[in-house]
Amino acid sequence: MSGTEKGKAAAEQAKGKAKEALGRTVGNERMAAEGRAEQAKGDARHAKEDVKDAFRH
């Protein structure tokens, strides 16, 4: 299950990075900020899974 959650986290990070880049390209600061927020959310999800893995082993 951890692998699926890490996959979701990576997808969320990639989506956020793309959204941020697009927002910067078109000059939309709100979209860029949303992209940074999605990346942070993905980072947090990934960190949570790392902690869960550490306690399993």
Protein Blocks (a to p, Z undefined) as FASTA:
>chain_A
ZZmmmmmmmmmmmmmmmmmmmmmmnopaklmmmmmmmmmmmmmmmmmmmmmmmmmZZ
